[in-house]
Each structure stands twice: as structure tokens, then as C-alpha cells.
Amino acid sequence: MDFRIITSFDDLETVYMDLREPVIERTETVEKTAIDLQIVPGVVYSDEGYRIGFGGGYYDRYLTDYPGERLSLAFKVQTALNVPVEEHDIPVNKIITENGVIQCRMLRERI
């Protein structure tokens, strides 16, 4: 994965499945160490911050040595007591829902 700086929507192009991505020639890569907060997508989350994503494993690989804060935005209905966890899974530290904030890191430390 490669995160890039964009300054306008003109810096984006439509790609596969109508997704908008930065135009490489018009944008600059941002190093992991320069990113303070990573908002991590997912489909369902445990209260400990483990998640089921979209099946590519991109975020787990990216987050392996990411030094910043990790959080997810989700609806409460997307949270569950448990989700399957594999050895390579990297949890988020907080989940923000319409009902409040789940402090995942604190819950993991209690276990």
C-alpha cells in the first residue's frame, strides 16, 4: 500500500470498480513514520480491536511496523464479542461507533 498527498480532487483518477486513486505523476508518497493516525476499514470488529477486513490482508501487512495510532469507524452493529483471529492480524486501538468509543487496547491489556 502507498499513501499519497493530494491537494485537490484533480489529483485523483477513476480506476477498477470506479474507485478513486491518486494519480502517481501528480502526487507524493507519504512515509509511514509521517502518518500519525491510520483509519483502518473493516467489515466486523471484536471489542479487542481485531477485525475482518475485505480479504486482501493489505492493512495487516502495512500495520506490522506502523508506529502511529490505529482506529476504525464503524456502526455498533459491526461489532461482535469475538471474530476469528490469525497470527498475522493487527488490531486497532479504538473503534468509534454511533454509540461511543470502544477502547480496544485497554480491553486487550485486561486479558
Secondary structure by P-SEA (a helix, b strand, c coil): cbbbbbccccccccccccccccccccbbbbccccccccccccccccccccccccccaaaaaaaccccbbbbbbbccccccccccccccbbbbcbbbccccccaaaaaaaac
